[in-house]
């Protein structure tokens, strides 16, 4: 199972990174998030297949997809962010501040990012 939200962005496909090939209709597109829940034996079989066949996967549930097994999609929240850049961290802190929760500065120290933590 995987959390996800309907895709809001317009998605373009390009073969060369400079010219648009086509616009992919977003009606069936979902942005998936964590957590992703998979039975350990399924995941182990999937990792074995990916390694044996040198398959490209982008997340854990795409490993399950390679096995041809179903993946349950569960509606998540748009505020369930993937934090990859310092800007993502600033947005997450803003969301936490809006919800009146305390932020955690663990990533500041781990990655040396400068983020604007809310003051209480």
C-alpha distances in whole Angstrom, upper triangle without the diagonal:
4,7,10,13,16,18,21,23,25,24,27,27,30,31,33,32,35,35,33,32,30,28,24,24,21,20,17,16,13,14,10,10,10,8,6,5,7,10,13,15,12,12,16,16,15,17,20,19,19,22,24,24,24,21,20,16,15,12,10,8,11,12,10,11,15,14,14,11,9,5,4,6,7,10,11,15,17,19,16,18,17,21,23,26,29,28,25,26,29,26,24,27,28,25,26,29,29,27,30,28,29,28,27,29,28,27,31,32,30,30,33,32,34,32,34,33,34,37,37
4,6,10,13,15,18,20,22,21,24,24,27,29,31,29,32,32,30,29,27,25,22,21,18,18,16,14,11,10,7,7,7,6,5,6,9,12,15,17,14,14,17,18,16,18,21,20,19,22,25,24,24,20,19,15,13,10,9,7,10,12,11,12,15,16,16,13,11,7,6,5,6,9,9,12,14,15,12,14,14,17,19,23,25,25,21,22,25,23,21,24,25,22,23,26,26,24,27,25,27,25,25,27,26,24,28,30,27,27,30,29,31,29,31,30,31,34,34
4,7,11,13,16,18,20,20,23,24,27,29,31,29,32,32,29,29,27,24,21,21,17,17,15,13,9,9,6,5,6,7,7,9,12,16,18,21,18,17,21,22,20,21,24,24,23,26,28,27,27,23,21,17,15,12,12,11,13,16,15,15,19,20,19,17,14,10,9,6,5,6,5,8,10,12,9,11,12,16,18,21,23,23,19,20,22,20,18,21,22,19,20,23,22,21,24,22,24,23,23,25,24,23,26,28,26,26,29,27,29,27,28,27,28,31,31
4,7,9,12,14,17,16,20,21,24,27,29,27,29,29,26,26,24,21,18,17,14,14,12,10,6,5,4,5,8,10,10,12,15,19,21,23,21,20,23,24,21,23,26,25,23,27,29,28,27,23,21,17,15,13,14,12,14,17,16,16,19,21,20,18,15,12,10,7,6,5,5,7,8,11,9,11,12,15,18,20,23,21,18,20,22,19,17,21,21,18,20,23,22,21,24,23,25,24,24,26,25,24,27,29,27,27,30,27,29,27,28,27,28,31,32
4,6,9,11,14,15,18,20,24,26,28,26,28,28,25,25,23,19,17,15,11,11,11,9,5,5,7,8,11,13,14,16,19,23,25,27,24,23,27,28,25,26,29,28,26,30,32,31,29,26,23,20,17,16,17,15,17,20,19,19,22,24,22,21,18,15,13,9,8,6,6,6,6,10,9,11,13,16,18,21,23,21,18,20,21,18,17,21,20,17,20,22,21,20,24,23,25,24,25,27,27,25,28,31,29,28,31,28,29,26,27,27,27,31,31
4,6,9,12,12,16,18,22,25,27,25,27,26,22,23,20,16,14,12,8,8,8,6,4,6,9,11,15,16,17,19,21,25,27,29,26,25,29,29,26,28,31,29,27,31,33,31,30,26,24,21,18,18,19,17,18,21,21,19,22,24,23,22,19,16,14,11,11,8,9,10,9,13,13,14,15,19,20,22,25,22,20,22,23,20,20,23,22,20,22,25,23,23,27,26,29,27,28,30,30,28,30,33,32,31,33,30,31,29,29,29,30,33,34
4,6,8,9,13,15,18,21,23,21,23,22,19,19,17,13,11,10,6,8,8,6,5,6,9,12,16,18,18,21,23,27,29,31,27,26,30,30,26,28,31,29,27,30,32,30,29,25,22,20,17,17,19,18,18,21,21,20,22,25,23,23,20,18,17,13,14,12,12,12,10,13,13,13,14,18,19,20,23,20,18,21,22,19,19,23,22,20,23,25,24,24,27,27,29,27,28,29,30,27,29,32,31,29,31,29,30,27,28,29,29,33,34
4,7,9,13,16,19,22,24,21,23,22,19,20,17,13,12,11,7,9,11,9,9,9,12,14,18,20,21,24,26,30,32,34,31,30,33,33,30,31,34,33,30,33,36,34,32,29,25,23,20,20,23,21,21,25,25,23,26,29,27,27,24,21,20,17,17,14,14,13,10,13,14,14,16,18,19,20,22,20,18,21,21,18,19,22,21,19,22,24,22,23,27,27,29,27,29,30,30,28,30,33,32,30,31,28,29,27,27,28,28,32,33
4,6,10,13,16,19,20,18,19,18,15,17,14,11,10,10,8,11,12,10,10,10,13,16,19,22,22,26,28,31,33,35,32,30,33,34,30,31,34,32,30,33,35,33,31,27,24,22,19,20,23,22,21,25,26,24,26,29,28,28,25,23,22,19,19,17,16,15,12,15,16,15,16,18,18,19,21,18,17,21,21,18,19,23,22,20,24,26,24,25,28,29,30,28,29,30,30,28,29,32,31,29,30,27,28,26,27,28,29,32,34
4,7,10,13,17,18,16,17,15,12,13,11,7,8,8,7,10,12,10,12,12,16,18,22,25,25,28,30,33,35,36,33,32,35,35,31,32,35,33,30,33,35,32,31,27,24,23,20,22,25,23,22,26,27,24,26,29,28,28,26,24,24,21,22,20,20,19,16,19,20,18,19,21,21,22,24,21,20,24,24,21,23,26,25,24,27,29,28,29,32,32,34,32,33,33,33,31,32,35,34,31,33,30,31,29,30,31,32,36,38
4,7,10,13,15,13,14,13,10,11,9,6,6,8,7,11,12,9,11,11,15,18,21,24,23,27,28,31,33,34,31,29,32,32,28,29,32,30,27,30,32,29,27,24,21,20,17,19,22,21,19,23,24,22,23,27,25,26,24,23,23,20,22,20,20,20,17,20,20,19,18,21,20,21,24,22,20,24,25,22,24,27,27,25,29,31,30,31,34,34,35,32,33,33,33,30,32,35,33,30,32,30,31,29,31,32,34,37,39
4,7,10,12,10,11,10,6,7,6,5,6,9,10,14,14,12,15,15,18,21,24,27,26,29,30,34,35,36,33,31,34,33,29,30,33,30,27,30,32,29,27,24,21,20,19,21,24,23,21,24,26,23,24,28,27,28,27,25,26,23,25,24,24,23,21,23,23,22,21,23,22,23,26,23,23,26,27,25,27,30,29,29,32,34,33,34,37,37,38,35,36,36,35,32,34,36,34,32,34,31,32,31,33,35,36,40,42
4,7,9,9,10,9,6,5,5,6,7,11,12,16,15,13,16,16,19,22,25,27,26,29,30,33,34,35,31,30,32,31,28,28,30,28,25,28,29,26,24,21,18,18,17,20,23,22,20,23,25,22,22,26,25,27,26,25,26,24,26,25,26,26,23,26,25,23,22,24,23,24,27,25,24,28,29,27,29,32,32,31,34,36,36,37,40,39,40,37,37,37,36,33,35,37,35,32,34,32,34,33,35,37,38,42,44
4,6,5,7,6,5,5,7,9,11,14,16,19,19,17,19,19,22,24,27,30,29,32,32,35,36,37,33,31,34,33,29,29,31,29,26,28,29,26,24,21,19,19,19,22,25,25,22,25,27,24,24,28,27,29,29,27,29,27,29,29,29,29,26,28,28,26,24,26,23,24,28,26,26,29,30,29,31,34,34,33,36,38,38,39,42,41,42,39,39,38,37,34,35,38,35,33,34,32,34,34,36,38,40,44,46
4,6,8,7,8,7,10,12,13,17,19,22,21,20,22,22,24,26,29,31,30,33,33,36,36,36,33,31,33,32,29,28,30,27,25,26,27,24,22,20,18,19,19,22,26,25,22,24,27,24,23,27,27,29,29,28,30,29,31,31,31,31,29,31,30,28,26,27,25,26,29,28,28,31,33,32,33,36,36,36,39,41,41,42,45,44,44,41,41,40,39,35,37,39,36,34,36,34,36,36,38,40,42,46,49
4,5,7,9,9,12,15,16,20,21,25,24,22,24,23,25,28,30,33,32,35,35,38,38,39,36,33,35,34,31,30,32,30,26,28,29,26,24,22,19,21,20,24,27,27,24,27,29,27,26,30,30,32,32,31,33,31,34,33,33,33,30,32,31,29,26,27,25,25,28,28,28,31,32,31,33,36,36,36,39,41,41,42,45,44,44,41,40,39,38,35,36,38,36,32,34,33,35,35,37,40,42,45,48
4,6,8,10,12,14,15,19,20,24,23,21,22,21,23,25,28,31,30,33,34,37,37,38,35,33,35,35,31,30,32,30,27,28,30,27,25,23,20,21,19,23,26,27,24,26,29,27,27,30,30,32,32,30,32,30,32,31,31,30,27,29,28,26,24,25,22,22,25,24,24,28,29,28,30,33,33,33,36,38,37,39,42,41,41,38,37,36,36,32,33,35,33,30,31,30,31,31,34,36,38,42,45
4,7,9,12,14,16,20,21,25,25,23,25,24,26,28,31,34,33,37,37,41,41,42,39,37,39,38,35,34,36,34,31,32,34,31,28,26,23,24,23,26,30,30,27,30,32,30,30,34,34,36,35,34,35,33,35,34,33,32,29,31,31,28,26,27,25,24,27,26,26,30,30,30,32,35,34,35,38,39,39,41,43,43,43,40,40,39,38,34,35,37,36,32,34,32,33,33,35,38,40,43,46
4,6,9,12,14,18,20,23,23,22,24,24,26,29,32,35,34,37,38,41,42,42,39,37,39,39,35,35,37,34,31,33,35,31,29,27,24,25,24,27,31,30,28,30,32,30,30,34,33,35,34,33,35,32,34,33,33,32,29,32,32,29,28,29,27,27,29,28,28,32,32,31,33,36,36,36,39,40,40,41,44,44,44,41,42,41,40,37,38,40,38,35,36,34,36,35,37,40,42,45,48
4,6,8,11,14,16,19,20,18,21,21,24,27,30,33,32,35,36,39,40,41,37,36,38,37,33,34,36,33,30,33,34,31,29,26,23,24,23,26,29,28,26,29,30,28,28,32,31,32,32,30,32,29,31,30,30,30,27,29,29,27,26,28,26,26,29,27,27,31,31,30,32,35,34,34,37,39,38,40,43,42,43,40,41,40,40,36,37,40,38,35,37,34,36,35,37,39,41,44,47
4,7,10,13,16,19,19,18,21,21,24,27,30,33,31,34,35,38,39,39,36,34,37,36,32,32,34,32,29,31,32,29,27,25,22,23,22,25,28,27,24,27,29,26,26,30,28,31,30,29,30,28,31,30,30,31,28,31,30,29,27,29,28,28,32,30,29,33,34,32,34,37,37,36,39,41,40,41,44,44,45,42,42,42,42,38,40,42,40,37,39,37,38,38,39,41,43,47,49
4,6,9,12,15,16,15,18,19,22,25,29,31,30,33,33,37,38,39,35,34,36,35,32,32,34,32,29,32,33,30,28,25,23,23,22,25,28,26,24,27,28,25,26,29,27,29,28,27,28,26,28,27,28,28,26,29,29,27,26,29,27,28,31,29,28,32,33,31,32,36,35,34,37,39,38,39,43,42,43,41,41,41,41,38,39,42,40,37,39,37,38,37,39,41,42,46,48
4,6,9,12,13,12,15,16,20,23,26,29,28,31,32,35,37,38,34,33,36,35,31,32,34,32,29,32,34,30,29,26,23,23,21,23,26,25,23,26,27,24,25,28,27,28,27,25,26,24,25,24,25,25,22,25,26,24,24,27,26,27,30,27,26,30,31,28,30,33,32,31,34,36,35,36,39,39,41,38,39,39,39,36,38,40,39,36,38,35,36,35,37,38,39,43,45
4,6,9,9,9,12,14,17,20,24,26,25,28,28,32,33,34,31,30,32,32,28,29,32,29,27,30,31,28,27,23,21,20,19,21,23,21,19,23,24,20,22,25,23,24,23,22,22,20,22,21,22,23,21,24,24,23,22,25,25,26,29,27,25,29,30,27,29,32,31,30,33,35,34,35,38,38,39,37,38,38,38,35,37,39,37,35,37,35,36,35,36,37,39,42,44
4,6,7,8,11,14,17,20,24,26,25,27,28,32,34,35,31,30,33,33,29,31,33,31,29,32,33,30,29,26,23,22,21,22,24,22,21,24,24,21,23,26,24,24,22,21,21,19,21,19,21,21,19,23,23,23,23,26,26,28,30,28,26,30,31,28,29,32,31,29,33,35,33,34,37,37,39,37,38,39,38,36,38,41,39,37,39,36,37,36,37,38,38,42,44
4,5,5,8,10,14,17,21,23,22,25,26,29,32,33,29,28,32,31,28,29,32,30,28,31,33,30,29,26,23,21,19,20,22,20,19,23,23,20,23,25,23,23,21,19,19,16,17,16,17,17,16,19,20,19,20,23,24,25,28,25,23,27,28,24,25,29,28,26,29,31,29,30,33,33,35,33,34,35,35,33,35,38,36,34,36,34,35,33,34,35,35,39,40
4,6,9,12,15,18,21,23,22,24,26,29,32,33,29,29,32,32,28,30,33,31,29,33,34,32,31,27,25,23,21,22,23,21,20,24,23,20,23,25,23,23,20,18,18,15,16,15,17,17,16,20,20,21,22,25,26,28,30,28,26,29,30,26,27,30,29,27,30,32,30,30,34,34,36,35,36,37,37,35,37,40,38,37,39,36,37,35,36,36,37,40,41
4,7,10,12,16,19,21,19,22,23,26,28,29,26,25,29,28,25,27,29,27,26,29,31,28,28,24,22,20,19,19,20,17,17,20,19,17,19,21,19,19,16,15,15,12,14,14,16,17,17,20,20,20,21,24,25,27,30,28,26,29,30,27,27,31,30,27,30,33,31,31,34,34,36,34,35,36,36,34,36,39,37,36,38,36,37,35,36,37,37,41,42
4,7,9,13,17,18,17,20,21,25,27,28,25,24,27,27,23,25,28,26,24,27,29,27,26,22,20,17,16,16,18,15,15,18,18,16,18,21,19,19,16,14,14,11,13,13,14,15,14,18,17,17,17,21,21,24,27,25,22,25,27,24,24,27,27,25,27,30,29,28,32,31,33,31,32,33,33,30,33,35,33,32,34,32,34,32,33,33,34,38,39
4,6,10,13,15,14,17,19,22,24,26,23,22,25,25,22,24,27,25,23,26,29,27,26,22,19,17,14,14,15,13,13,17,17,15,18,20,19,18,15,13,12,9,10,10,10,12,11,14,13,14,14,18,19,22,24,22,20,22,24,21,21,24,24,22,24,27,26,25,29,28,30,28,29,30,29,27,30,33,31,29,32,30,31,29,30,30,31,35,36
4,7,10,13,13,16,18,22,24,26,23,21,24,25,22,23,26,25,22,26,28,26,25,21,18,15,13,12,14,13,13,17,17,16,19,21,20,19,17,14,14,10,11,10,10,10,9,12,11,10,11,14,15,18,21,19,16,19,21,18,17,21,21,19,21,24,23,23,26,25,27,25,25,26,26,24,26,29,27,26,28,26,27,25,27,27,28,32,33
4,7,9,9,12,14,18,20,22,19,18,21,22,19,20,23,22,20,23,26,25,23,20,17,14,11,9,11,10,11,14,14,14,17,19,18,17,15,11,11,8,9,9,8,10,10,12,10,10,10,14,15,18,21,20,16,19,21,18,17,21,22,19,21,24,24,23,26,24,26,24,24,25,24,22,25,28,25,24,27,25,27,25,27,27,28,31,32
4,6,7,11,14,17,19,22,19,17,21,22,19,20,24,23,21,24,27,26,24,21,19,15,12,10,11,10,12,15,15,16,19,20,20,19,17,13,13,10,10,10,8,9,9,10,7,8,7,11,13,16,19,18,14,16,19,16,15,18,19,17,18,21,21,20,23,21,22,20,20,22,21,19,22,24,22,22,25,23,25,23,24,24,25,28,29
3,5,9,12,15,16,19,18,15,19,21,18,18,22,22,21,23,26,26,24,22,19,15,13,10,10,10,13,15,15,16,19,20,21,19,17,13,13,11,11,12,9,11,12,12,8,9,8,11,13,17,19,19,15,16,19,17,15,18,20,17,18,21,22,20,23,20,21,19,19,20,19,18,21,23,21,21,24,22,25,23,24,23,25,28,29
4,6,10,13,14,18,16,14,18,20,18,18,22,22,21,23,26,26,25,22,20,17,14,11,10,10,14,15,15,16,19,20,20,18,17,13,12,11,11,12,10,12,14,14,10,11,11,14,16,19,21,22,18,18,21,19,17,20,21,19,19,22,23,21,23,21,21,20,19,21,19,19,22,24,22,22,25,24,26,24,26,25,26,29,29
4,7,10,12,15,13,11,15,16,14,15,19,19,18,20,23,23,22,19,18,14,12,9,7,7,10,11,11,13,15,16,17,14,13,10,10,10,10,12,11,14,16,16,13,14,13,16,18,21,24,24,20,21,24,22,20,23,25,22,22,26,26,24,27,24,25,23,23,24,23,22,25,27,24,24,28,27,29,28,29,28,30,33,33
4,7,9,12,11,10,13,15,14,15,18,19,18,21,23,23,23,21,20,16,15,11,9,8,12,12,11,13,16,15,16,13,12,9,9,11,11,14,13,17,19,19,16,17,17,19,21,25,27,28,24,24,27,26,23,26,28,25,25,28,29,26,29,26,27,26,25,27,25,24,28,29,26,27,31,30,32,31,32,31,32,35,35
4,6,8,7,6,10,11,10,12,15,16,16,18,20,21,21,19,18,15,15,12,8,8,11,10,8,11,13,12,14,11,11,9,10,12,13,17,17,20,22,23,19,20,19,22,23,27,30,30,27,27,31,29,26,29,31,28,28,32,32,30,32,30,30,29,28,29,27,27,30,31,28,29,33,32,35,33,35,34,35,38,39
4,6,5,6,9,10,11,12,14,16,16,18,20,21,22,20,20,18,18,15,11,11,14,12,10,13,15,13,15,12,12,11,13,15,16,20,20,23,26,26,23,24,23,25,27,30,33,34,30,30,34,32,30,32,34,32,31,35,35,33,35,32,33,32,30,32,29,29,33,33,30,32,35,35,38,36,38,37,38,41,41
4,5,5,6,9,10,10,12,14,15,16,18,20,20,19,20,17,18,15,11,12,14,12,11,15,15,14,16,14,15,14,16,18,19,23,23,26,28,28,24,25,23,25,26,30,33,34,30,31,34,33,30,33,35,33,32,36,37,34,36,33,33,32,30,31,29,28,32,32,29,30,34,34,37,36,38,37,39,41,42
4,5,5,6,8,10,11,12,14,15,17,18,20,19,20,18,19,17,13,13,15,12,11,14,14,12,15,13,15,15,17,20,21,25,25,28,30,31,27,28,26,29,29,33,36,37,33,34,37,36,34,36,39,36,36,40,40,38,40,37,37,36,34,35,32,32,36,36,32,33,37,37,40,40,42,41,42,45,45
4,5,5,6,9,10,11,12,14,15,16,18,16,17,15,17,14,10,10,12,9,7,11,11,9,11,9,11,11,14,17,19,22,23,26,28,29,25,26,25,27,28,32,34,35,32,33,36,35,32,35,37,35,35,39,39,37,39,36,37,35,34,35,32,31,35,36,32,33,37,37,40,39,41,40,42,44,45
4,5,5,6,9,10,10,12,14,15,16,14,15,13,14,11,8,9,10,7,7,11,11,9,12,11,13,12,15,17,19,22,22,25,26,27,23,24,22,24,24,28,31,32,29,30,33,32,30,33,35,33,33,36,37,35,37,34,34,33,31,32,29,28,32,32,29,29,33,33,36,36,38,37,39,42,43
4,5,5,6,9,10,11,12,14,15,15,16,14,16,14,11,12,13,9,10,13,12,11,14,13,16,16,18,21,23,26,26,29,30,31,27,27,25,27,27,30,33,35,32,32,36,35,33,35,38,36,35,39,40,38,40,37,37,35,33,34,31,30,33,33,30,31,34,35,38,38,40,39,41,44,45
4,6,5,6,9,10,11,12,14,13,15,14,16,15,12,12,13,9,9,12,10,8,12,11,14,15,18,21,23,27,27,30,31,32,29,29,27,29,29,32,36,37,34,35,38,37,35,38,40,38,38,42,42,40,43,40,40,38,36,37,34,33,36,36,33,33,37,37,41,40,43,42,44,47,48
4,5,5,6,9,10,11,12,10,12,10,13,12,9,9,9,5,6,9,7,6,10,10,13,13,16,19,21,24,25,28,28,30,26,26,24,26,26,29,33,34,31,32,35,34,32,35,37,35,36,39,40,38,41,38,38,36,34,35,32,31,34,35,31,31,35,35,38,38,40,40,42,45,46
4,5,5,6,8,10,10,10,11,10,12,11,9,11,10,7,9,11,10,10,13,14,16,16,19,21,23,26,26,28,29,30,26,26,23,25,24,28,31,32,30,31,34,34,32,35,37,35,35,39,40,38,40,38,37,35,33,33,30,29,32,32,29,29,33,33,36,36,39,39,41,44,45
4,6,5,6,8,10,10,13,13,15,15,13,14,13,10,11,13,11,10,14,15,18,18,22,24,26,29,29,32,33,34,30,30,27,29,28,31,35,36,33,34,38,37,35,38,41,39,39,43,44,42,44,41,41,39,36,37,34,32,36,36,32,32,36,36,40,40,43,42,45,48,49
4,5,5,6,8,8,11,11,14,14,13,13,12,8,10,11,8,8,11,13,16,17,21,23,26,28,29,32,32,33,30,30,27,29,28,32,35,36,33,35,38,37,36,39,41,39,40,43,44,43,45,42,42,40,38,38,35,34,37,37,34,33,37,37,41,41,43,43,46,49,50
4,6,5,5,5,7,8,11,12,11,12,10,7,10,11,8,9,12,14,17,17,21,22,25,27,27,30,30,31,28,27,24,26,25,28,32,33,30,32,35,35,33,36,38,37,37,41,42,41,43,40,40,37,36,36,33,31,34,34,31,30,34,34,37,37,40,40,43,46,47
4,6,5,7,9,10,14,14,14,15,13,10,13,15,11,12,16,18,20,20,24,25,28,31,30,33,33,34,30,29,26,28,26,29,33,34,32,33,37,36,35,38,40,39,39,43,44,43,45,42,41,39,36,36,33,31,35,34,31,30,34,34,38,38,41,42,44,47,49
4,6,8,11,13,17,17,16,18,16,12,15,15,12,12,16,18,21,22,25,27,30,33,33,35,36,37,33,32,29,31,30,33,37,38,35,37,40,40,38,41,44,42,43,46,47,46,48,45,45,42,40,40,37,35,38,38,34,34,38,38,42,42,45,45,48,51,52
4,5,9,11,15,17,16,17,14,12,14,14,10,12,14,17,20,21,25,26,29,32,32,34,34,36,33,32,29,31,29,32,36,37,35,36,40,39,38,41,43,42,42,46,46,46,48,45,45,42,41,40,38,36,39,39,35,34,38,38,41,42,45,45,48,51,52
4,7,10,13,15,15,16,14,12,15,15,11,13,16,19,21,21,25,26,29,31,31,33,33,34,31,29,26,28,26,29,33,34,32,34,37,36,35,39,41,39,40,44,44,44,46,43,43,40,38,38,35,33,36,36,32,31,35,35,38,39,42,42,45,48,50
4,6,10,12,13,13,10,9,12,11,8,11,13,16,18,18,22,23,26,28,28,30,30,31,28,27,24,26,24,27,31,32,30,32,35,34,33,36,38,37,38,41,42,41,43,41,41,38,36,36,34,31,34,35,31,30,34,34,37,37,40,40,43,46,48
4,7,10,11,12,9,9,12,12,10,13,15,17,18,18,21,21,24,26,25,27,26,28,25,23,20,22,21,24,27,28,26,28,31,30,30,33,35,33,35,38,38,38,40,38,38,35,34,33,31,28,31,32,29,27,31,30,34,34,37,37,40,43,45
4,6,8,9,6,6,10,9,8,12,13,15,16,15,18,18,20,22,22,24,23,25,22,20,17,20,19,22,25,26,24,26,29,28,27,30,32,30,31,35,35,35,37,35,35,32,31,31,29,26,29,30,27,26,29,29,32,31,34,35,37,40,42
4,7,8,6,8,11,11,11,14,16,16,17,15,17,16,19,20,19,21,20,21,18,17,14,16,15,18,22,22,20,22,25,24,23,26,28,27,28,31,32,31,34,31,32,29,27,28,25,23,26,27,24,23,26,25,28,28,30,31,33,37,38
4,6,5,7,9,10,11,14,15,15,15,12,14,14,16,18,17,19,19,19,16,15,13,15,15,19,22,22,19,21,24,23,22,25,27,25,26,29,30,29,31,29,29,27,25,26,24,22,25,26,23,22,26,25,28,27,30,30,32,35,37
4,5,5,7,9,10,12,13,13,13,11,13,13,15,18,17,19,20,21,17,17,15,17,18,21,24,25,22,23,27,25,23,27,29,27,27,31,31,30,32,30,30,28,26,27,25,23,27,28,24,24,28,27,30,29,32,31,33,36,38
4,5,5,6,9,10,11,10,9,7,10,10,13,15,16,18,19,21,17,18,16,19,20,23,26,27,23,25,28,26,24,28,29,27,28,31,31,30,33,31,31,29,28,29,27,26,29,30,27,27,31,30,32,31,33,33,35,38,39
4,5,5,6,9,10,10,10,9,12,12,15,18,18,20,21,22,19,19,17,20,20,23,27,27,24,26,29,27,26,30,31,29,30,34,34,32,35,33,34,31,30,31,29,27,30,32,28,28,31,30,33,32,35,35,36,40,41
4,5,5,7,9,9,11,10,14,15,18,20,21,23,24,25,22,22,19,22,22,25,29,29,26,28,31,30,28,32,33,31,32,36,36,35,37,35,35,33,31,32,30,28,31,32,29,29,32,32,35,34,37,36,38,42,43
4,5,5,7,6,7,7,11,13,16,19,20,23,24,25,22,23,21,24,24,28,31,31,28,30,33,31,29,33,34,32,33,36,36,35,37,35,36,34,33,34,31,30,34,34,31,31,35,34,37,36,38,38,39,43,43
4,5,5,6,7,7,11,12,16,19,20,23,24,26,23,23,21,24,25,28,32,31,28,30,33,31,30,34,35,32,34,37,37,36,38,36,37,35,34,35,33,32,35,36,33,33,36,35,38,37,39,39,40,44,45
4,5,8,10,11,15,16,20,22,23,26,27,29,26,25,23,26,26,29,33,33,30,32,35,34,32,36,37,35,36,40,40,39,41,39,40,37,36,37,35,33,36,37,34,33,37,36,39,38,41,41,43,46,47
4,5,9,11,14,17,20,23,24,28,29,30,27,28,26,29,28,32,35,36,33,34,38,36,34,38,39,37,38,41,41,40,43,40,41,39,38,39,36,35,38,39,36,35,39,39,42,41,43,43,44,48,49
4,7,9,13,15,19,22,24,27,28,30,27,28,26,29,30,33,37,36,33,35,38,36,35,38,40,37,38,42,41,40,43,41,42,40,39,40,38,36,40,41,38,37,41,40,43,42,44,44,45,49,49
4,7,10,13,16,20,21,25,26,28,25,26,25,29,29,33,36,36,33,34,37,35,33,37,38,35,36,40,39,38,40,38,40,38,37,38,36,35,39,40,37,37,40,39,42,41,43,42,43,47,47
4,7,9,13,16,18,22,23,26,23,24,24,27,28,32,35,34,31,33,35,33,31,35,36,33,34,37,37,35,38,36,37,36,36,37,36,34,38,39,36,36,40,38,41,39,41,40,41,45,45
4,6,10,13,15,18,20,22,19,21,20,24,25,28,31,31,27,29,32,29,28,31,32,29,30,34,33,31,34,32,34,32,32,34,32,31,34,36,33,33,36,35,37,36,37,37,38,41,41
4,6,10,12,16,18,20,18,20,20,24,25,29,31,31,27,28,31,28,26,30,30,27,28,32,31,29,32,30,32,31,31,33,32,31,34,36,33,34,37,35,37,35,37,36,36,39,40
4,7,9,13,15,17,15,17,17,21,23,26,29,28,24,26,28,25,24,27,27,24,25,29,28,26,29,28,30,29,29,31,30,29,32,34,32,32,35,33,35,33,34,33,34,37,37
4,6,10,13,15,13,16,17,20,23,26,28,27,23,24,26,23,22,25,25,22,23,26,25,23,26,25,27,26,27,29,29,28,31,33,31,31,34,32,34,31,32,31,31,34,34
4,7,10,12,11,14,16,19,22,24,26,25,21,23,24,21,19,23,22,19,20,24,22,20,24,23,25,25,26,28,28,27,30,32,31,31,33,31,32,29,30,29,29,32,32
4,7,9,7,11,13,16,19,21,23,21,18,19,21,18,16,19,19,15,17,20,19,17,20,19,22,21,22,24,24,23,26,29,27,27,30,27,28,26,26,25,25,28,28
4,5,5,9,12,15,18,20,21,19,15,17,18,14,13,16,16,12,14,17,15,14,18,17,19,19,20,22,23,22,24,27,26,26,28,25,26,23,23,22,22,25,26
4,5,7,10,13,16,17,18,16,13,15,16,12,11,15,14,11,13,16,15,14,18,18,20,18,20,22,23,21,23,26,25,25,26,23,24,21,21,21,21,24,25
4,6,9,11,14,15,16,14,11,12,13,9,8,11,11,7,10,13,11,11,15,14,16,15,16,18,19,18,20,23,23,22,24,21,21,18,18,17,17,21,21
4,7,9,13,15,16,15,11,12,14,11,9,12,13,10,11,15,14,13,16,15,16,15,16,18,18,17,19,22,21,20,23,20,21,18,19,18,19,22,23
4,6,9,11,12,11,7,9,11,9,7,11,12,10,12,15,15,15,17,16,17,14,15,16,16,14,17,20,18,18,20,17,18,16,17,17,18,21,23
4,6,9,11,11,7,9,12,11,9,13,14,13,14,17,18,18,20,19,19,16,16,16,15,13,16,18,16,15,18,16,18,16,18,18,20,23,25
4,6,8,8,5,6,9,9,8,11,13,13,13,16,18,18,20,18,17,14,13,13,13,10,12,15,13,12,14,12,14,12,15,15,17,21,23
4,7,8,6,8,11,11,11,14,16,16,17,19,21,21,23,21,20,17,16,15,14,10,12,15,13,11,13,11,13,13,16,17,19,23,25
4,5,5,7,9,10,11,13,15,16,17,19,20,21,23,21,20,17,16,14,14,11,11,14,13,10,11,9,11,10,13,15,18,21,24
4,5,5,6,9,10,11,13,14,15,16,18,20,21,19,18,14,14,12,13,9,9,12,12,9,10,6,7,7,10,12,15,18,21
4,5,5,6,9,10,11,13,14,15,17,19,20,19,18,15,16,14,15,12,12,16,16,13,13,10,10,8,10,12,14,18,21
4,5,5,6,9,10,11,12,14,15,17,18,17,17,14,14,13,14,11,12,16,15,13,14,11,12,10,11,13,15,18,21
4,5,5,6,9,10,10,12,14,15,16,15,14,10,10,10,11,8,9,13,13,11,12,9,9,7,9,9,12,15,18
4,5,5,6,9,10,10,12,14,15,14,14,11,12,11,13,11,11,15,15,14,14,10,9,6,6,8,10,13,16
4,5,5,6,9,10,11,12,14,14,14,12,13,13,15,14,14,18,18,17,17,13,13,10,10,10,11,15,17
4,5,5,6,9,10,11,12,11,11,9,10,11,13,12,13,16,16,16,17,14,14,10,10,10,11,14,16
4,5,5,6,8,10,10,9,9,6,9,9,12,12,12,15,16,16,16,13,12,8,8,6,7,11,12
4,5,5,6,9,10,10,11,9,12,13,16,15,15,19,20,19,19,16,14,11,9,8,7,11,13
4,5,5,6,9,9,11,10,13,14,17,16,17,20,21,21,21,18,17,14,12,11,10,13,14
4,5,5,6,5,7,6,10,12,15,15,16,19,20,20,20,18,17,13,12,10,9,12,12
4,5,5,6,7,7,11,13,16,17,17,20,21,21,21,18,17,13,11,9,6,9,9
4,5,8,10,11,15,17,19,20,20,23,24,24,24,21,20,16,14,12,10,12,12
4,6,9,10,14,17,19,20,21,23,25,25,25,23,22,18,16,14,11,13,13
4,7,9,13,16,18,20,20,23,24,25,25,22,21,18,15,12,10,11,9
4,6,10,13,15,17,17,20,21,22,23,21,20,16,15,12,10,11,10
4,7,10,12,14,15,17,18,20,20,18,17,14,13,9,8,9,8
4,6,9,11,11,14,15,16,16,15,14,11,11,7,8,10,10
4,6,8,9,11,12,14,14,13,13,11,12,9,10,12,13
4,6,5,7,9,10,10,10,10,9,10,8,11,12,14
4,5,6,6,9,10,10,12,11,13,11,14,16,18
4,5,5,6,7,7,10,9,12,12,15,17,19
4,6,6,5,5,6,7,10,10,13,15,18
4,6,5,7,9,10,13,13,16,18,20
4,6,8,11,12,16,15,19,21,23
4,5,9,11,14,15,19,21,24
4,7,9,13,14,18,19,22
4,6,10,11,15,17,21
4,7,9,13,15,18
4,6,9,12,15
4,6,9,13
4,6,9
4,7
4
